[in-house]
């Protein structure tokens, strides 16, 4: 008796970006994987901001008859999105589709192909041949720009990458700065590192794709370079769909296929265990991106969302901000030791582009060299709600006064 063959497919899960160029570049990963796995359908989707969302990609696989989905996170490191948000979406989808099996793989991590791709981009920016590199670059400093997150281990991986690449390539000095929630931020970090006296500085963002952060990083470099004409600043391009990056994605897919993910590396098993133990909450307070024809409500109408969840912190504040998507947000926080936390969101928007997801609380949000140095740069920061009002007022005063010697965001 012939055993029925289960059709398999691949799903690449990304974060999403307000930058449409990033959407196009992410799709190139799926195209690259189609060449590596021509016998399998390959789709992709995003958690927020972008279309298709993850549900759309999963539905497209089902429509092609797929019964077993190999889902891989298109994330460099395992932070909140890879650990919690994507597994949540996949688990919910699997439960809603009887007979479907979804297997979840690992983040890209510091695989050798990823390190090789990053080093190749650095050599490229220096006009050097990665296949015939110099033995050392002692006269040059390397500054790696990590994404920055509330997840300490993910931040540490970026620092580890810096050390590996520095020793492999023989830089005179190397350090790590971050464009996100942790410290030191890009502008402040570059200013501090200039004091070491290097006359050539390579700034290499460890990012997969373009987006607002990549363009903002470039702007910071330009500002610092203008103020320091005696120093050569070399901008390294981000990873994009480098062949070695596609190699790394292929490795993660084949690990699922061959059942080679160990218990300590199984993000889905870890997620389900922590969820069952009540260690994490699954947030469902944002609407998923909807295709125009599937939208059954008046998009111009205001709509409200409310939710309750828990956090291990205590503070109270209120603030208002608007982002480039013209979404107006009001956040009121009143948190006590009972760890109850409530949000009220009023949105006037043409459309919503996000899957259910959450952002971790960062205990060093007020660090003097951290994300507070980016306030005033027009950033719609996902962590803005964590800043106490007193800090926001203080930074507003600094920006308005253009305090000399402060971070770039505070200069006129």
Beta strands, then each sheet from edge to edge (+ up, - down):
strand 1: 8-14
strand 2: 41-46
strand 3: 68-73
strand 4: 101-104
strand 5: 137-146
strand 6: 171-178
strand 7: 200-205
strand 8: 232-236
strand 9: 303-310
strand 10: 316-322
strand 11: 328-334
strand 12: 340-347
sheet 1: 2+ 1+ 3+ 4+
sheet 2: 6+ 5+ 7+ 8+
sheet 3: 9+ 12-
sheet 4: 10+ 11-
end
